[in-house]
Amino acid sequence: MFLFRSNSISTPRNSAVINPGSERNSFIMSQEHRNSRPRDNANIPTAHVAPVRQEVSVKPVENNDDILEKKDKIIQNVDEVKPIISRPARDPVPNRIKIVTPDLTPRRNFSRQRRASEIVPQEERHKLIIQSSLELLCQKLDPLTIINELREKNVVSEDDIQAFQEHPDRRLICESILHNLLEGPYSKFFIFCDILRNNNDYNCLAVILDVMKDTYDVVYNIPAIPSEEVPVMEEEKAVTFEIGYYNADTGIMKPVVELEKTRDTSKRFSRDSLFFKRASRLSYMSVSSEGRNSEESVLINHGTPVINICISGHSLHEGRAKGLSKVVSKYNCILELRIGKTQLTGRDVGHMSQAIQNSACLAVLDLRLNSIGNEGARLLSVPLAKNSHLRQLNISSTGIDHEGCKNLCDALKQNSSITDVDMSFLEIGDSGCICLGNMLKQNKSISKLRLRSSGISWIGCGILFEGVQQSRSLNVLDLSRNFIGDNGMEMMCRHLNEKCALVELNLENCGITSSGCAMLSDVILSNKTLTNLDLSVNFIADTGITKLSAALERNKSIKTIGLNMCGITNDGFSKLLDVLECNPTMTLLKLCYNRLGKEHTNPSATSDDLKYRVRIVTSSNPKLKILLWGNSFDD
């Protein structure tokens, strides 16, 4: 038998060719064998050629003429053969085969990222704090100003000092120091925080670190009291922070991650390091680089660092609520406090009310999915009436009814800072609309009010819109999933005149039929401020579209209209295309999950004709988007 094998076929490019029969026919070998062989500098793998398993040699051909004899021998001595015992996969094997890989940088073995639901030990919390505050420290901290103190207290070594002093990039120095703290014990991190705390220039950074530390202590050190509610899944538990710079003039916080310098994404550190995965985007450029625009530089150099706290899933009942209240009272840099679904009760709100009232920085309070009830609403109304910094309040799904709504509305009458209120999924009913309407007549700051699924009927709708009509600040109103029907539409249209300031109105799933569209068309003709109208999941059909189309053609303010799941066929879509051809101001039309492509009575409304018209309309108006998901027509 003639055998032929070519080395050039099995040898990949840019790889070393090893002589046939050589005992080193691969880069894979046992550690013991590799250490015993003499070093061959010519075959050292470089960074340009990744060493992989390479079968580039011809194995010696063995004489197999006696294979039958060997087989007979094996069969005859079968009783003497010992069974092969398989070794478990995790059992350490001596002389385990290893793959030789060139490392440009030493590998660092980091433990897996801890799940948010797991209890974080005290000695490991500093790692989470450093990872959350990495970008802030790299932007604000000049490590050379505290390098001597770090050396005196053995946070960094003498060799590190020499390397840092000769390096021109202070940002890379800062990252190196933080990496040492990340790998080191908690005691070094405590010393680092103490150094920042005693430095007037960096005291604000120490405060941010202390907020995260104290928050972790509240969640993990204070025992949780069992709650009668349904247990929360472990995957829902989380403690997260967001750090940014707050502009007091605009009232806007810009996260630090949005200010980082964009750099070549191909430059990355070792994949094994969770720290350097994040840090790879941050290095190589100093924070004072000319590449940053002046606005960002001013914000970094003179902006006030603030922090947002978000806790979900973890119980904050009783003792933890008191502990969190102390954190809010102690630090004046907490901008947002989002503690939804944390098993808070009305009594717990009372523990935190004083801290909320006295906070001069807190702008967002999110208490959603906590059963605080009317007791919590009563206790919350006191700080709401006196706090002049709070801007956003979310109390959706908190078990409050019309009685609690009355207490909150009385407090909101006196508050001139809150602009966004979410009271969705509460049993407010028509009685609560009386309080809301009176509140809107007196309040001059609320611009967004969400009342999704609040048990409001057509009677409450009429009472509510009396206040909406007189409000000069309310721009966004969400009444979705309230069965107001055509009677509610009639009551609404009486007050939606040209003096109304509404810009966005959501009437999704409100039981409106084509009869209500006739009254709505008159409002569309007279109102000059409404830009976003959502009528999805209503019984509008083609008849309602016919009643609305004439008004939509003449209206020059509405840019977005939602008509998802309204039973519209090709005939109604043809009317809407007529509107789009006459009205170029509309930029978004939502028609998802209708009956397009299934039926039509107009001979000119076939699917092919409508597809052609869609192409014409969208090409003439590049800003226009038509959403057609869930229709036979979208094919």
N, C-alpha and C positions, 0 to 999 in steps of 0.2 A: 504494500500500500504506500502510495506516494503522498506525503504531506507537504503542504506549502504554506508558509506564513510570512508576511512582510511586516517588518517593524514600522515602516512608514505608514501603514494603514492604521495600526492600533495606537500610534504615538500622537497625541494631540500637539498642536502648535504651542510654542513657547514653553515646552516642558523638557526636562532633561532626559536624554536617552541613556538608559542603563544597559550595560552589557548583558547579553543572555547568560543565564545560569548564575548570575550574581545573586548572592544571598540577600542583597538589598534591592528587591524588585518592587518596592512600594515605599511611599512616605509613611505608611502605617506600620508600626512595629511596637513591640512591648517596651515598657520603660526600662526593664532590666537589660534587654538586648541592646537598646539604643545607648545606654550608658557604658556598656562594655566595649563598644566598637570604637575604633580610632576616629577622630573627627576629620571629616573631609570638607574642607572649605569650599571646594568647587561645587558641592551639591547642597549648599545651604540654601533653603528657600528664601526668596526675597518677597518684598511687598508687592512686586509687580506680577508674581505668579502665585496664585493661591494654591497651596499644596492640597491635593485631593488624592483619593485612591487611584493609582495608575497601574494598570497591568500592561507594562511595556516590554516585558521580556518573555522568552519562550522557555517554558518549563522543561526540564530534562525528560526525555522519553524513557519510560521504564519498560523493561522486558515483561510482557504479559503473556508469554507462552504457557506459563504454569498456572494460569488462572483457574483451570478446572481442578488442578491438584489442590490449590488453596481452598477452593470451594468445598471439596470433599473433606479436607482437613477440618474446616470450620463445622461442617455438619456432624462429623464424627465426634467432635469434642464439644458439642453444644452444652453438655451438662457442666462443663468446666468454665464456661463463659459467665462472667459476673454481669449482672444487669447494670445498665447505665442509669445512674440516678441523676435526674435533672436538678440543676441548682436553681434556687429561686432567683428571680430577676434582680432583687435588691440585695442579694447576698454578696458581700465583697469577694471578688475573685482575684487571686494573686496574678501578677503580671498581666493586668488587664490591658488590652490593646488601646492605645491612645493615638489620636490624630495630631500630628505636628502642625501647628498653625502659627504663622508669624504675627505677633502682636505689635502694632505700632505704639500702643500705650498699654501699660499694665492693666490686666483685667481686674475689675473690682466686683466681688461677689456680694450683691445686694439681695436682701431677703425680698420675698414677694410683697407686692403692695397689699397692705392690710385692708380688708373689707370694712366699709363704713359701719357695718353693724357690729363688728367685733369690739370688745372692750380694749381700749388702748392703754397699756401700762404707763405708769408715771414716767419711767425712764426712757420711753420711746416717743412721747408726745412732742418732744422738741423737733423730731424729724418732720412731722406733719406741719409744725409751725414754720420751720425753715422753708419747706417746699411752698407753702402758701405765701410767704413774704419775700421770696427770692427776688422777684423783679423790683419790688420797692426798695429793698436794701441795696441792690446793685445800682439803682438810679440815684438814691439820696446819699449813700454812704461813701465817704472818702477814706479808705482803709489806712492810708499813710498817716492820718492824723491820730489814730488810736493804736498804731502798730506797736509802739513801745509799751503801752499798757498791756497789750495782749501778750507780749513777750515776758513781761515781768510776772504775769500771773499764769504763765505756762500754757497759754491757749495755743500759741504757735511756737515753733522751735527756732533756734538760732540760724539753722540752715534756711528755713523759710524766710526769715528776715532778710538774709543776703540775696535770696532769689527775688524777693519782692522789690527791694530797693533798686535793683538793676532793670526791672521790667517797666516799660513805658505805659502799659495799659492798666489803669487802676481798676477797671471793671473786671478784668480777668483775675486780678489780685483778690478782689472782693469775692468772686466766685470760688476761688481756691480756699479762702478762709471759711466760707460757708460750707464748702464740701468737707473740710476737716471737722467742723462742728457737727455736720450731719453724721459722720462716721464715729465721732467721739462720744464720750459719756454725757449725761445730762448736766453734770457739774460744770463742764466747760461752757455749755450754752448758758447756764445761769450766770457765770462770770461775764460772758459776753453781753448779756442783757444789763447787768449791773454797770458795766463800763458805758454803755449807751445811755443809761439812765442818769449817770453823773455828768454827762456831757450835754451842755445846753443846746448845742447844735443838733444833737441826735436824740434828745429826750422824746420827741414825737414818735420816733421809730420804736423806742422801748415801750411806749404806751400801746402801740399797735400789737406788739408781741405779747404784752401782758394781757390784753383783752382776749387773745386767742387762748393763752394759757389758762386764764380764769374760767373761760367758757368751757374748756375741756374738763376742768376740775368740777364744775357744776354738773356736767352730764355724767362723768364717770366716777367721781368720788362720793357724791351724795347718793345714798341709797334711794332707789325708786320704790314708791308705794304702789302696790298692785291696784289696777283700775278695773272697774266693772265692765268697761267697754270691750269690744271685740279686739283680741290681741293683734298687734301690728306685725306684719311680716318682717323678717330680718332684713330683707332686701330694701325695705322702705326707710330704714334708719340711716340717717346721715347727719353729719355736722360739717358744714362748709363755710368758707369765708371768701369775701371779695374785697380787695383793697383798691383804692383809687384816690384821686385828688378831687376835692370839692371846691367848686367855684361859687362863692356866696352870692355873687351878683346875679348869676343865671340860675342858681339852684340846681345845677347839674353836676353829677359826679362822673368823671372819666376814669375808667379802670386803668390800672398801670399796664396791663397786658396790651392795651390798644396803643400805648406809646412806645413800645419796644421797637428798636431799629430793625428794619427788614434787611436780611442778609441772605447770602447764597444758601439755599436749602440743601445743597449737596455736602456742605461741611457739617459733619455730625461727630459727636463723641462716641464712645463705646456704647453698643446697644445694651450691654448688661447693666448700665447705670441708669436708674430711673431719674436720678438727679440731673445727669448730663443730657438726658433726652430733652429735658425742659430747658436746661441752661444753654444748649447748643444754639438756640435762637438768639441768645442775648450777648454773647461774647464778641470779641474782636473789635468792638467799637466803643469808645468812651461815651459816657452820657453827655459830655460837653462837646461832642463832635459837631463839626460844621454841617453834617448831614441832617441834623434835626432842624426843623423849622422853628422860628422864633416863638410861636405860640406854645408849642410843646415844651420848649426849654423854660419859658416863663412859668408854665404850669408845674413843671417838675421842681424848679428852684424855689418857687414862692407859693405853690399850692399847698393846701392843708391836707395831710393824709387822713383818710377816714376809712372805716371798715364796715362791711355789711355782714351780719350774722344770720345764718340760715340753719335752723334745726328742724328736722322732721323725723317722725317715727319714734324718737326717744320720748319717754314720759317726763314731763316737767311739772308733775303734780306735787303740791305741798312744798316740801323742803327745796326741791329744785327750782320751783317758781320764786321762792324767797332768795335763793342764791343768785338766780339770773337777775332779779331786781337789784341786788347789790352791785352786780357788774354794770348794769345800765346807769345806776346812780353814780358809780365811782368814776367812770370814764366818759369824757365829753367828746368822743370821736366816733360813736356808733351812729351811723346814718340810717341804716335799715335793720329792722328786727323782724325776721320772718320765722315764726314759730307755729306754723300750721301743722295740724295733726299731731299734737304733742300731749293729748289727754288733759288739757287745761279745763278747769271748772270755773264757775263764777267766783268762787272764793279765791282761786289762784289769781284771777284778774285783779281782785282787791289787793293782793300782796304786791302786785306790780304797778298799781295805779299811781302811787306817789312818785315812783321813778319815772314813769311816762310823763307825768305832769311837770316835773322839774327839769327834764332833759332839754337842753338848748340845742341839741344837734339832731335828735331823732326826727326823721322826715317820713319814714315809711313804717307802718305797723300792720303786720299780716297775722291775723288770728284765725284764719279759715280752718274748717274741719275740727273745731274744738267745741264741745258741748258746754258753752259758758251760760247759755240760757238768758232769761230776763234778769237774773241776779247779776250776771256778768255785764249785761248792757247797762244796768243801773250804776254799777261801780265804775264802768268805763266812761260813763257820761261826765263824771267829775273832772278827770284830767283832760277830756276833749274840750270842755268849755274853757279851760284855763291855758292849755298849751297853745302857743302861737307859732310853733315851728313845724308841727306835723302837717304833711301835705297829702299823704295817701293812707287810706284806711280800708282794710279788707276784712269783713266780718261775715263772709259768705259761709253757709252751712254751719252755723253756730247755734241753732236751736232757738233763735230769738223770734218772738211773734209780735203782734201789734202793740202789746204793752211795752216790751223792750224797745220797740221802734219809737215809741213816744218819748222815752227818756233820751234816746240818742238824738232825735230831731231837736229836742229842746236844747241840747248841748251844741249841736251844729248851728243853731241860730246865732250863738254867741261866738262861734269860731270863724275867723276870717282868713285862715291860712290853708285849710284843707281844700284841695281841688279835685280829688278823685275818691269816690266812695263806692264800694262794691257790697251790696246787700242782697246778692243773689241767693236763691235756694233757702229763703226764709219764709215763714208763714205770716207774712205781713198782712195780706188780704186788703179788702177795701177800707177797713178801719185804719190801717197803717197809711194808706194813701192820703187820708185827711191830714195826718201829721206831716207827711212828706210835702204835700202841696203848700201848707203853711210855712214850712221851713224854706222851701225854694223861693217864696215871696220875699223873705227877709235876708237869706244868705246871699252874699255877693261874690263868693269865691269858687263854689263848686262848679266845675266844668264838665265832669264825667260822673254819671250816675247809672249804675248797673243794677237792674231789678229782675234778673232772669229767674223764671220759675218761682214767683213770689205769691201765687194765689190771687192775682189781681183780675177782676172781671171788668165788664164794660162800665159799671158804675164807678169803680175806683179809678178807671182810666180817665173818665171825665173830670173827676175831682183833682187828679194828679196834674192834668194838663192845664188847669187853671193856674197852678203855680209855675208850670213850664212856660206859659205864655208871658208871665210877668218877670221871669228870670232873665237877666241880661248876661249871665255868665255861663249858663248850661249849654254846652255844645254837643255832648254825646249822651244819648239815652238808649239804654238796652231794655226792651220789654219783651224779649223773646220768651216763648213757652208760657205765656199768660193768655188764657182763652178770653180775649176781649171781643172777638167776633166783629161782625159788621156794625153792630151797635156801638162798640168801642171805637171803631174807625170813624163813625159819624161824630161822636163826642170829641175825638181827637182833632178832626178836621175843622171843628169850630174855632179851635185855638191856634192851629198851625197857620197863622197868617204871615204877612210880610214882616211883621214886627218880631216874630219869633227868632231866636238866635241859634236854633238847632242846626248843626252841621251834619251829624250822623245819627240816623234813626234805625234801630234794629227791631223789626216786627216778625222775626222768624217764628213759625209755628204758633200763630196767634188765632187761628180759626177764621181767617179772612177769606171771603169768597169774591167772585166777580162783581157782586153788588157793591161791596166796599170799594172796589177799584174806581167806580164812577165818582165817588166823593173824593177819593185820593187824587184823581186827575185834576180837580179844581185847585187843590193845594199845590200840586206840582207847578201849575201855571202861575200862581201868585207868589210862591215862596222863592226868594232869591239867594238864600244861604245854604239850603240843603244840598250836600254834595255826595252823600253816601246813604243809599236806601236799600235795606235788605228785606225782601218779602218771601224768602224761601220757605218751603214746607207749608204753603197755604193752598187753598182750593181756587186758584186763580184761573187756570186753564186758558184756552185761546180766547174765550169771551172777555176775560179780564184784561188780556193783553190788548185786545182791540180797543177797550175803553181807555187804556193808559197811553197807547201809542201816539195819539194826537197831541197830548200834553207833553210827552217826552220829546217830540220833534221840536217843540217851541222852547222847551226849557234849556237854558244855557249854563246851568250851575251843577246839575247832577253829573258826576263823573263815574260813579260805581253803582251798579244796581244788581242785586242778588235775586235770582229766580230759580234756585235749585229746587227740584222735586215739587213742581207746581202743575204737573200734568199737561205741559205744553207740547203740542205736536208741530209738524212742519208748517201748518197754517199760521200758528202763532209766531214761529220763528221767522217766517217770511215778513210778518208785520214788524218785527224787531229789526230786521235787516233794512227795512224801509226807514226806520228811525235812525239807524246808524249812518245811512247814506245822507240824511238831511242834517244830522246833529254831530259835528266832529268833536264836540267837547267830551263825549263819553269815552272813557279809557278802559273800562273793565265791565264785561257782561258775563254773569255766572248763570249757566244753563245746565248744570250737571244733573244727571239722573231724571231726565224728563222722557217724553215719548217721541223724541225726534227720530225720524227714519222709519217709524212703524206705520203711521197712517197720515193721510191728508185728503182734503176735499178739493182744494184749489189745484187745478191742473198745472199751474206754474210753480207749485211748491214741491216738486219732486226732490229727492235727495241729491241727485246730480246737479240740478239747477241751483239748489241752495249752497252746495259746496262751491260751485263756481262763483256765486255772489259773495260768499265768505272770503274767498281769495281776493276778489276785487276790493271789498271794503277794507280788509286788513292791509292791503298794499297801499291804498290811498291814505290810510291813517296808521302810520307805523306804531304809534303809542297804544293802539287799541288791542286788547286781549279778550278773546272769547273762549270761555271754559266750557267744554262739551263732554266731560267725562261721564261715563255711565249711560251713554246713548248709543243706539244702533247707528246713528248718523256719524259718530266720530270715527268710524272706520274709513 
